[in-house]
């Protein structure tokens, strides 16, 4: 998948201010919807929260991948957020999530959703890239690190 077609500077959120998982998810959904010109976030938020309620989307190394599927979208919504203070997503390694990768996709289309997550996760396995994202001064720098 070409990440440049999915991610733009307007879909990178370097300053998510949240004290818990639900607040981080709500803020990411709000920002992601706004970046796509969507004003009704209820179905998007419900899809992501329902998925998170089934099982935590926390990974290791301070990464979480909150995602959901809903017919309220026609194509893949995706964005990356950074929570400087970190929030507890229940990761097995105990690290708070500081990098959030969010996708919201149509119920009937799993391919783009899985391709996007696989590509971003491949990139985030690199500890130097992860640290670069955490240290980046702005969204443009984060985007360059992700699509490089």
C-alpha positions as CSV (number, residue, x, y, z in Angstrom):
1,X,0.0,0.0,0.0
2,X,1.2,3.5,-0.8
3,X,1.1,5.3,2.5
4,X,1.4,8.7,0.7
5,X,-2.1,8.1,-0.8
6,X,-3.6,7.5,2.7
7,X,-1.7,9.8,5.0
8,X,-1.3,13.6,4.7
9,X,0.0,16.2,7.1
10,X,-3.7,16.9,8.0
11,X,-4.0,13.3,9.2
12,X,-1.0,13.4,11.5
13,X,-1.8,14.6,15.1
14,X,1.3,15.2,17.1
15,X,-0.3,16.6,20.2
16,X,-3.1,14.4,21.4
17,X,-3.8,15.5,25.0
18,X,-5.6,12.7,26.8
19,X,-5.4,11.2,30.2
20,X,-6.9,7.9,29.3
21,X,-7.6,5.5,26.5
22,X,-11.2,6.6,25.8
23,X,-10.2,10.2,25.7
24,X,-7.4,9.5,23.3
25,X,-9.7,7.5,21.0
26,X,-12.3,10.2,21.1
27,X,-9.8,12.9,20.2
28,X,-8.3,10.9,17.4
29,X,-11.7,10.1,15.9
30,X,-12.7,13.8,16.1
31,X,-9.5,15.0,14.4
32,X,-9.5,12.3,11.8
33,X,-13.2,13.0,10.9
34,X,-12.4,16.7,10.7
35,X,-9.5,16.1,8.4
36,X,-12.0,14.4,6.0
37,X,-14.7,17.0,6.4
38,X,-17.0,14.6,8.3
39,X,-19.1,16.3,11.0
40,X,-21.0,13.4,12.4
41,X,-18.5,11.3,14.4
42,X,-21.0,9.2,16.3
43,X,-20.9,6.1,14.1
44,X,-17.1,6.4,13.7
45,X,-16.5,6.6,17.4
46,X,-19.0,3.8,18.1
47,X,-17.1,1.5,15.7
48,X,-13.7,2.2,17.3
49,X,-14.9,1.9,20.9
50,X,-16.8,-1.3,20.1
51,X,-13.7,-2.9,18.7
52,X,-11.5,-1.7,21.6
53,X,-14.1,-3.1,24.1
54,X,-13.6,-6.6,22.5
55,X,-9.9,-6.6,23.1
56,X,-7.2,-4.0,23.6
57,X,-5.4,-2.8,20.4
58,X,-2.3,-2.1,22.4
59,X,1.0,-3.5,21.0
60,X,4.4,-3.3,22.5
61,X,6.9,-0.4,22.5
62,X,4.3,2.3,23.2
63,X,2.1,1.6,20.1
64,X,-1.7,1.1,19.9
65,X,-3.8,0.6,16.8
66,X,-7.4,1.6,17.6
67,X,-9.6,0.8,14.7
68,X,-13.1,0.1,13.6
69,X,-15.4,-0.8,10.8
70,X,-18.6,0.9,9.9
71,X,-20.8,1.6,6.9
72,X,-20.6,5.3,7.8
73,X,-17.5,5.6,5.7
74,X,-17.0,4.8,2.0
75,X,-13.2,4.3,2.1
76,X,-10.3,4.0,4.5
77,X,-9.9,6.7,7.1
78,X,-6.4,6.6,8.6
79,X,-4.2,8.7,10.8
80,X,-1.4,8.7,13.2
81,X,-1.4,10.5,16.6
82,X,1.2,11.0,19.2
83,X,0.3,11.2,22.9
84,X,3.4,12.8,24.4
85,X,2.4,11.8,28.0
86,X,1.2,8.3,26.9
87,X,-2.0,6.6,27.9
88,X,-2.6,3.1,29.2
89,X,-4.0,0.8,26.5
90,X,-3.2,-2.3,28.5
91,X,-0.1,-3.4,26.6
92,X,1.6,-6.6,27.6
93,X,4.9,-4.9,28.1
94,X,3.3,-2.3,30.4
95,X,4.3,0.7,28.3
96,X,1.8,3.5,27.8
97,X,0.8,4.1,24.2
98,X,2.4,7.2,22.8
99,X,2.0,6.4,19.1
100,X,-1.6,5.7,18.0
101,X,-2.3,4.4,14.5
102,X,-6.1,4.7,13.8
103,X,-8.1,3.2,10.9
104,X,-11.8,3.3,10.2
105,X,-13.0,1.4,7.2
106,X,-16.1,0.2,5.6
107,X,-17.6,-3.1,6.9
108,X,-17.3,-4.8,3.5
109,X,-13.7,-3.9,2.7
110,X,-11.0,-5.5,4.8
111,X,-8.1,-5.4,2.3
112,X,-7.1,-1.7,2.5
113,X,-7.5,-1.7,6.3
114,X,-5.2,-4.7,6.8
115,X,-2.7,-3.5,4.2
116,X,-2.4,-0.1,5.9
117,X,-1.9,-1.6,9.3
118,X,0.6,-4.1,8.1
119,X,2.7,-1.4,6.3
120,X,2.7,1.0,9.3
121,X,3.5,-1.8,11.8
122,X,6.4,-2.9,9.6
123,X,7.8,0.6,9.7
124,X,7.2,1.0,13.5
125,X,9.2,-2.1,14.3
126,X,12.3,0.1,13.8
127,X,13.2,1.6,17.2
128,X,15.0,4.5,15.6
129,X,11.9,5.4,13.5
130,X,9.7,5.1,16.6
131,X,12.0,7.4,18.6
132,X,12.1,9.9,15.7
133,X,8.3,10.0,15.7
134,X,8.3,10.7,19.4
135,X,10.9,13.4,19.1
136,X,9.5,15.1,15.9
137,X,8.7,18.8,16.3
138,X,5.6,18.7,14.0
139,X,3.2,16.7,11.8
140,X,5.3,17.2,8.6
141,X,8.3,15.6,10.2
142,X,6.3,12.7,11.5
143,X,4.8,12.2,8.0
144,X,8.3,12.1,6.4
145,X,9.4,9.5,8.9
146,X,6.3,7.3,8.2
147,X,6.3,7.5,4.4
148,X,10.1,7.5,3.9
